[in-house]
């Protein structure tokens, strides 16, 4: 998946990465507002009503979005959601690739012996997402993702699988993006 040498950068894709609570989504929202275009927000987090923390996080994100923005929940098949967007000049915030990878990993129970299957499914979906972005030149994409490779090696197999798959995904999408920002403590550093 992370064979980045063959990917040509897409002028309509910006990647925003960083750690937890680093300001990634806030930057994407700021850039969305500054685009002066209609904004569609593709949310990849599944709302689990029995998880109070998830409900709170989703509520916080929703409260920051202007009412004029369109929100589409796409926890799976993000590529299809991109291709189904209306045919108009607009900005699309994808928040976030981290949850998309997590959703696929958990769906396949992709730790240990099932990791190769999860890796294939993640790789295929990311390839489809990039293909969809390339086809939608009328849309300015802002993709958010977590940087999870800066800490210690996780103790359990599922966490290691997640770290590896997300790291590979981030490399692939960063290679395809014309601009990449790293957020740290609310500050942005342009990497590309």
N, C-alpha and C positions, 0 to 999 in steps of 0.2 A: 504494500500500500504506500509506503513512504518513498517510492522511487520518484524523487522530486525533480530530477534533471530534465525530464521530458515534458514537463508542464509549462505552457506559456501563460504568463500573467494575464488575467482578465481585467480590463480597465474599469469594469463595473463592480469589482469585489474588493472590499476592505475587511481585514480580519482584526479583531480586537481581543487580546488575550491578557491574562494576569491571574493572580491568586484570588481567593475568596474575599469578597468585600473590598476589592481594589478599585472599583469604579468603572468596570467594564460596561455594564448595562447603562450606567449614567452617561458615559461617553457616546455610546451608540444612540441613545435617546437625544442627546444634544446635537449630534451630527444629523439625525433624522429631522429635528426641528429646523436646523440651519439649512437643510436642503431646499426649503420652501416648495416642496412637492408633497403630494398626498403620501401618507406613510401607512404601510401595512406591517403588522408585527406578527411574525410567525413564532408562536410559543411552543416549545418542545416539552415543557413539563406537564406531565399528567396530573390533573387535579384529583388528589385522593382525599375525600372528605373526612376520612377517619384519621388523618394525619394533620394535627393542628398546626405544626410548623410549616408544612407545605402550603396549607390554606393561607397562613399568615404571609409567607413569601410571595405567593401569587397575588394576594391582595395588595401588598406593597408595590409590586411592579405595575399592577393595573391602575393604582391610584396616581402614579406618575405620568401615565399616558394621557395626552389630550383626547377629549371625546371625539374629535374628528378622525383619529386614527382607527384603522380597521384591525381587529385582532382575529387571527385564525389559529386554532390549536392544531398542531401537527406533531404529536409525539412520535409518530412513525410515518414513513413515506413522505419525508420532507420534500423530496424531489418532485413528487406529484403535486404537492401544494404549491410549489414554485411555478410549475408549468400551468397550473390552473389560475394563477393571478390574472387580474383584468389587464387588458391590452391598453396600457396607458403609461406615460412617463411618471414614475413614482420611486419612492425609496422603500426598501424592504429590510427590516431588522429581523435577523434570525437569532433568537435568544432561547436556547443556545445549543451549540454543537456538542457540548459536554453531556447534556441530558439526552440528546439523540443517541450518542454512543452508549450511554448507560442503559437507555431503554432497550436497545438492540441486544446488549450484553445480557441483561437480566431476562429478556424474552427467550434467549437461547440457552440460558443457564451456562454461560460461556466460560467457566473456569476449568482448569485442569484439562481433561481429555476433550471437552467441548470447546476449548479456546480456538482451535483452527476453524471450526464452523462459525463462531462469532466473528473472528477476524475476516472471514470471507464475506459475511453479511454486512459488516461495517464497511469494508472496502467497497463492496458493490453499491451500497447506498451513498457513500461519499462520492464515488465516481458519477452516479446518477445526479446527485446534487450539483456537482461542478458542471456537468453537461447541461443541466437545466439552467444554471446561471449563465452559461455561455450563450444559450439560445435566447435568453431574455435580456438582450442588450438595452431594452427600453427601461430597465429597472436598475437602480443603484442599490447594491446589496451591502449591508453591514452585518457581518457574522461575528457573534460573540462566542468565546470558548474559554475554558479554564486552563491554566498552566498547572499541571499536577506532578511534573517530574522534578521539581526542585527540592523535595523533601527526602526523607529516609525511604528505604525500600519497605513497602507495606508488608505486614506480617502474614496476611492471608492471601490465598491464591486469587480470589475474586478481585480484591483491590489491586493486586499486581497486574492482573489481566486488564482491568479498567485503565490503569495508568499507562500500560503499554499501548493499548488500542487508541486511547485519546492522544497520546504523544505522536503516534503514527498519523492519525487524522489531522492533528494540528500541523504537522510538517507538510502534508499533502495540500491542505487548504492554504497555508502560508505561501507555498510555492506558486499557487494559482492566483493569489491576491496581488493587486498592484500596490497596495499599501497595507502594512501591518503595524499595529500599535501594541505596546506592552504597557499595561497599567500597573502602577505600584503606589499605594497610599494616596490614591486619587490623582496622581500625576501621570501624564502620558509620555512615553518615549517612543519615537518613531523608529522602528526597526527596518522598515523597507518603504 
